[in-house]
Amino acid sequence: MTHIRVLLADDQKLILTGLRVLIESAPDLEVVGTATTGREAVEMARATRPDVVLMDIRMPELDGIEATRLITEDDDLAPVRILILTTFELDENVLHALRAGASGFLSKGVEPADLLNGIRQVAAGESLLSPRATQTLISRFLDTPPPGPTHLPNAIKGLTPRETEIVALVAVGLSNDEIAQRLHVSPLTAKTHVNNAMGKLGVRDRVQLVVLAYRSGLVRAGDHVDHQL
C-alpha cells in the first residue's frame, strides 16, 4: 500500500501529539515529521518531501502563511500540498494562506474522520473548499472586478468552451463528481478538463483556479451554480 506522507506543523506540542496519533491510526497515512515553527516547517518539508503539510497559521519565527509561500514557490517542492488548520474558518489569514498557495483549510474542531479524508483529498490534487466557504471568502476578501465589460486574460480566452464552463463550476465550489453529474460526463472526464484548464492557466491547484476565475471576472462574487449555465 502506498502511504500518504504527512508533515505536521503546529506550535502546540499537545496538538502535534494528538494529530500524530490520529493520522498514524489510518493505514494509508504516515507522519514523516513534525515542526513547531514556520521556519522548521519549511526545513522539514525540504528534508522529508511530504505529500501534504498540515499547517497551523500562527507559529513563531515564521508564520504559516509565509511558510506556505516559501514551500509553494520552491520548484523542488512542487508536488507538496498545504492544508491549513485554523481556529477561525473565515479569518482573513486563511485567505492570505490560500493566496500563498495552500490547497484548502479545515477548522481545528473538525471531526477526526473528516480530517483524515481532507488529507487524502488534498493529496489527490483536490482543493478543500466548501461552496459556502468559497463564496464567503471571495465576497469578503477578493478584489471585486470593476463594473463594465470584462477583459479576460489571454490564457482564459484560450480555454475551450467546455473548459471555461468547468472552471466556472469549480469556482462556485463544485467537486469533480458534482461537475460530472451536472454535465452528464464521467468524473474522470471532469477531472481531465479541470487538469487541462489548470495547465493552460499555469495554476498549481483548484484554489488558485478559483481565485483566477473571480479575479478575471469569469465568475463574480455572489454568483451561484444556477447562474453559470
Summary of the structure (lengths in Angstrom):
residues: 229
radius of gyration: 17.6
end to end distance: 41.4
largest distance: 53.7
contacts: 745
relative contact order: 0.11
helix: 51%
strand: 13%
